[in-house]
Amino acid sequence: MARLNVSEMEKIEKTKNSVQEEVAATYSTFIKDNEKYFQIDMYGSKERVFTGKVSQVVQLDKENAIQLITLLQEVFNV
């Protein structure tokens, strides 16, 4: 599980890029210590040994969610 720290993310230039396979995902919200969180659970590829098991988890608090939205708007010019 990882709580994303958007403010410390850095842009890097890669020489090799590929579009990843789409995977199933769900989201949930919860409150912990009076802080609201948005959580994305990704389930990995259909070829996994343990299908249906959470593969990656990303959590965002309000501050990081706002920073991520701003970054995405800049990248996609919206």
VENJO-V527904 format. One record per helix or strand. SS is the DSSP state (alpha for helix, beta for strand). FROM is the first residue (numbers start at 1). TO is the last residue. Records with the same first field share a line. If there is no record, write none. Layout:
BEGIN
SS=FROM-TO  FROM-TO
END
This chain:
BEGIN
beta=2-3  25-32  35-42  56-61
alpha=6-8  62-76
END
